[in-house]
Amino acid sequence: MIGNFLIAHLRLLYEIGDVLLFFVLVILGAGVLIARFERLPFGASIYFAFITAFTVGFGDITPKSRGARIVAVFLAFLGLILMGLFVAIASQALDIVYSKGD
């Protein structure tokens, strides 16, 4: 049953691959903006963007400029949408597995 769930989950992720790619590109773009606003190294700003978007928020890097704070809030909302999308995909995969009766 776990194998069927993983297969269904991966199929659903493949179907929305373009959407996921769009989210990744937006997060990378936000990282570039944060690097410009905060004068951070590129790697640190990309790290901050992904940590913020995935709603982890370690707190080791905090935005200080107004522009970076606006981008961080946007990333947090984007992360909520992304996490909701992942939960919906997992729920749909479970529905597929249980509707087959395996």
HELIX and SHEET records of a PDB file:
HELIX    1   1 ILE A    2  GLU A   15  1                                  14    
HELIX    2   2 GLY A   17  GLU A   38  1                                  22    
HELIX    3   3 PHE A   42  ALA A   53  1                                  12    
HELIX    4   4 ARG A   66  LYS A  100  1                                  35    
END                                                                             
